[in-house]
Amino acid sequence: MFTAKPDRWAHSAARAAARWITAAFALAVAGTAAAGPAAATAPDGLAEIVAQAVAYEHGEGVPRDYLKAAALYCEAARDGDPEAQYSLGWMYANGRGVPHDDAVAASFFDLAAAAGHEGAVKALRYVGEERGLLPRCLHRPDPSPSDGDSADAGTVDPFADLPAWKRKIADQVALLAPRYAIDTRLALAVIRVESNFEPGARSAKDARGLMQLIPETAARFNVRDSYDIGDNVRGGLAYLRWLLSYYKGYIVLAAAAYNAGEGVVDRYQGIPPYPETREYVRQVLRLYGDTQHPYDPRIVKPASFLPPTDKPR
């Protein structure tokens, strides 16, 4: 069933009083409701799903069915279609077949606007700062440590038989990781997926060194030379420690953010629908063998979409 989960822990009196769907808002965005994203056209499969959703939403050739429309929009939105994300935002803003929730609408507009959807960009001018939890239909099941592997995943050490040159690096990581309260195996898992232990690795996006630090992340964590093994590993460990605190120890979210950036994970409130990121998370989980890691809650306030006790989706 397609329902919204209320943002109970962030509820405020201002939200209860605010009603930003006004005539001014409608005039501002109505002209772009069907304009679609400014970015690349959606793949045929997604375009077909969105077309079906539009038909059910407006009763064009089929009986009007808002719930069916919302479910189809969410299927396409989960795969990153900005028109579907925008349309779901509009449905939540108007309570059309789903509970009226301005904060959830704003979260959907954020996703679509990040992809260049003009209507969503305009819609965001009329929303406040509060963002709501995205519905669960937007999230695929998170990968597990044993996805695609044997039942021994997590019990057999994948770093036990490294060649001598990789073992030398692993030994240095084993000395540094405890200083940052990071499990050595997690650090090695990230290094394996990021660079395969190549200190001179450099990506097309200018990520450098063993832990593939982009210049902004290197500066953020005081890394002077990303190609120096010790300097790079210290910066990567500091970033991992920060991410684990921010995502309350959930490896799925921390790994996704290490790959795609915490801003992207926050917008999607989970793993974004990027095949590269989902595969990255799967590989890290397989090598680490667990979905949880201890964290220090004093380092940073946790992500706003994480509830106080529930596990992330």
VENNORTA-V80469 format. One record per pair of residues at least 24 apart in sequence whose ideal C-beta (glycine too) atoms are under 10 Angstrom apart, sorted by the first residue. I is the first residue (numbers start at 0). J is the second residue. If there is no record, write none. Layout:
# VENNORTA-V80469
i = <I,I>
j = <J,J>
This chain:
# VENNORTA-V80469
i = <0,0,0,0,0,1,1,1,1,1,1,1,1,1,1,1,1,1,1,1,1,1,2,2,2,2,2,2,2,3,3,3,3,3,3,3,3,3,3,3,3,3,3,3,4,4,4,4,4,4,4,4,4,4,4,5,5,5,5,5,5,6,6,6,6,6,6,6,6,6,6,6,7,7,7,8,8,8,8,8,8,9,9,9,9,9,9,9,9,10,10,10,11,11,11,13,13,13,14,14,14,14,14,14,17,17,17,17,17,18,18,18,19,19,19,19,19,19,19,19,19,20,20,20,20,20,20,20,20,20,20,21,23,23,24,24,24,24,24,24,25,25,27,27,27,27,27,28,28,28,28,28,28,28,28,28,28,28,28,28,29,29,30,30,30,31,31,31,31,31,31,31,31,32,32,32,32,32,32,32,32,33,33,33,33,34,34,34,34,34,35,35,35,35,35,35,35,35,35,36,36,36,36,36,36,36,36,36,36,36,36,36,36,37,37,37,37,37,37,38,38,38,38,38,38,38,39,39,39,40,41,41,41,41,41,41,41,41,42,42,42,42,44,44,44,45,45,45,45,45,45,45,45,45,45,46,46,46,46,47,47,48,48,48,48,48,48,48,48,49,49,49,49,49,49,49,49,50,50,51,52,52,52,52,52,52,52,53,53,53,55,56,56,56,56,56,63,64,65,65,65,65,65,66,66,67,68,68,68,69,69,69,69,69,70,70,70,72,72,72,73,73,73,73,73,73,73,73,74,74,76,76,76,76,76,76,76,76,76,77,77,77,77,77,77,77,77,78,78,78,79,79,79,79,79,79,79,79,80,80,80,80,80,81,81,81,81,81,81,81,81,81,81,81,82,82,82,82,82,83,83,83,84,84,84,84,84,84,84,84,84,84,84,84,84,85,85,85,85,85,85,85,85,85,85,86,86,86,86,87,87,87,87,87,88,88,88,88,88,88,88,89,89,89,91,91,91,92,92,92,97,98,100,100,100,101,101,101,101,101,101,102,102,102,102,102,102,102,103,103,103,103,103,103,104,104,105,105,105,106,106,106,106,106,106,106,106,106,106,106,107,107,107,107,109,109,109,109,110,110,110,110,110,110,110,112,113,113,113,113,129,130,130,130,130,130,131,131,132,132,132,132,132,132,133,133,133,133,133,133,134,134,135,135,137,137,137,137,137,138,138,138,138,138,138,138,139,139,139,139,139,140,141,141,141,141,141,141,141,141,141,141,141,141,141,141,141,142,142,142,142,142,142,142,142,142,142,142,142,142,142,143,143,143,143,143,143,144,144,144,144,144,144,144,144,144,144,145,145,145,146,146,146,146,146,147,147,147,148,148,148,148,148,151,152,152,152,152,152,152,153,153,153,153,153,153,153,153,154,155,156,156,156,156,157,157,157,157,157,157,157,157,158,158,158,158,158,158,158,158,161,161,161,162,164,164,165,165,165,165,165,166,167,167,168,168,168,168,168,168,168,169,171,171,171,171,172,172,172,172,172,172,172,172,174,174,175,175,175,175,175,175,176,176,176,176,176,177,178,178,178,178,179,179,179,179,179,179,179,179,179,179,179,180,180,180,180,180,180,180,180,180,180,181,181,181,181,181,181,181,181,181,182,182,182,182,182,182,182,182,184,184,184,184,184,185,185,185,185,185,185,185,185,185,185,185,185,186,186,186,186,186,186,187,187,188,188,188,188,188,188,188,188,188,189,189,189,189,189,189,189,189,189,189,189,189,189,190,190,190,190,191,191,191,191,192,192,192,192,192,192,192,192,192,192,192,193,193,193,193,193,194,196,198,198,198,198,198,198,199,199,200,200,200,201,201,206,207,208,208,208,209,209,210,210,210,210,210,210,211,211,211,212,213,215,216,216,237,239,239,240,240,240,240,240,241,241,241,241,242,242,242,242,242,243,243,243,243,243,243,243,244,244,244,244,244,244,244,244,245,245,245,245,245,245,245,245,246,246,246,246,246,246,246,246,247,247,247,247,247,247,247,247,247,247,247,247,248,248,248,248,248,248,248,248,249,249,249,249,249,249,249,249,249,250,250,250,250,250,250,250,250,250,251,251,251,251,251,251,251,251,251,252,252,252,252,252,252,252,253,253,253,253,254,254,254,254,254,254,254,254,255,255,255,256,256,257,258,261,264,264,264,265,265,265,265,266,267,268,268,268,268,268,268,269,269,269,270,270>
j = <66,70,134,135,136,65,66,67,68,69,70,71,72,73,87,90,96,97,98,134,135,136,66,69,97,98,134,135,136,69,91,97,98,99,100,102,103,104,131,132,133,134,135,136,98,100,103,131,132,133,134,135,306,309,312,98,100,102,103,131,132,100,102,103,106,129,130,131,132,303,304,306,132,306,307,132,303,305,306,307,308,102,129,130,131,132,303,304,306,102,129,131,102,127,129,127,128,129,100,101,102,127,129,131,101,102,126,127,129,92,99,101,92,101,104,105,122,124,125,126,127,89,92,93,94,99,101,104,122,125,126,125,124,125,92,121,122,124,125,126,93,125,118,121,122,124,125,85,89,92,108,117,118,119,120,121,122,123,124,125,118,121,117,118,121,85,116,117,118,119,120,121,122,82,85,86,89,117,118,121,122,82,85,86,118,82,85,116,117,118,80,81,82,85,111,115,116,117,118,80,81,82,84,85,111,112,114,115,116,117,118,119,120,81,114,115,116,117,120,79,81,111,113,114,115,116,81,114,115,82,75,78,79,80,81,82,83,114,75,78,79,80,75,78,80,74,75,76,77,78,79,80,81,82,83,75,80,82,83,71,75,72,73,74,75,76,78,80,83,74,75,76,80,81,82,83,86,75,82,75,76,80,82,83,86,87,90,82,83,86,96,86,89,90,95,96,96,96,90,94,95,96,97,96,97,96,95,96,97,95,96,97,134,136,96,134,136,97,107,136,97,107,133,134,135,136,137,138,136,137,107,110,111,133,134,136,137,267,272,133,136,137,138,139,267,269,272,137,139,272,110,111,113,114,267,271,272,273,110,111,114,116,272,107,110,111,112,113,114,115,116,117,118,119,111,114,116,118,119,107,110,111,108,109,110,111,112,113,114,116,119,133,137,266,267,110,111,112,114,116,117,118,119,120,122,111,116,118,119,111,133,134,136,137,112,116,118,119,122,123,126,118,119,122,131,133,134,122,125,126,134,134,131,132,134,125,126,127,129,130,131,126,127,128,129,130,131,132,129,130,131,132,133,134,130,131,129,130,131,130,131,132,133,134,137,265,266,267,268,304,131,133,134,137,133,265,266,267,137,263,266,267,268,271,272,266,262,263,266,267,303,265,266,268,303,304,268,304,268,303,304,305,306,312,266,267,268,269,304,312,268,312,269,312,267,268,269,272,312,267,268,269,270,272,311,312,269,270,272,277,312,312,249,250,251,252,255,269,270,277,280,281,284,290,310,311,312,251,254,255,270,277,278,279,280,281,282,283,284,285,290,251,281,284,285,289,290,250,281,283,284,285,286,287,288,289,290,284,285,288,280,281,282,284,285,281,282,285,281,284,285,286,288,288,284,285,286,287,288,289,184,284,285,286,287,288,289,290,288,288,184,187,286,288,184,187,188,191,285,286,287,288,183,184,187,188,190,191,196,286,187,191,196,196,196,198,190,191,195,196,197,196,196,228,194,196,197,198,209,228,232,196,209,228,229,232,196,209,210,228,229,232,235,236,229,232,228,229,232,233,235,236,232,235,236,239,240,236,233,236,237,240,232,233,235,236,237,238,239,240,241,243,295,236,239,240,243,244,292,293,294,295,298,235,236,237,239,240,243,292,293,294,239,243,250,287,288,289,292,293,286,287,288,289,292,236,239,243,250,253,254,283,286,287,288,289,292,210,232,235,236,239,287,286,287,250,254,282,283,284,285,286,287,288,235,236,238,239,253,254,257,258,279,282,283,286,287,231,232,235,286,282,283,286,287,254,257,258,278,279,280,281,282,283,285,286,235,257,258,279,283,231,228,225,226,227,228,231,232,225,226,225,226,231,225,226,258,231,232,234,235,234,235,234,235,236,238,239,257,235,257,258,238,260,260,257,260,298,292,294,292,294,295,298,299,294,295,298,299,292,294,298,299,302,291,292,293,294,295,298,299,294,295,296,297,298,299,300,301,294,296,298,299,300,301,302,305,292,294,299,301,302,304,305,311,291,292,294,296,301,302,305,306,307,308,310,311,290,291,292,293,294,295,296,301,290,291,292,294,301,302,305,310,311,280,283,284,287,288,289,290,291,292,280,281,283,284,290,291,310,311,312,280,290,302,304,305,311,312,280,283,292,294,279,280,281,282,283,284,287,290,279,280,283,280,302,283,283,302,302,304,311,302,303,304,305,304,304,302,303,304,305,311,312,304,311,312,311,312>
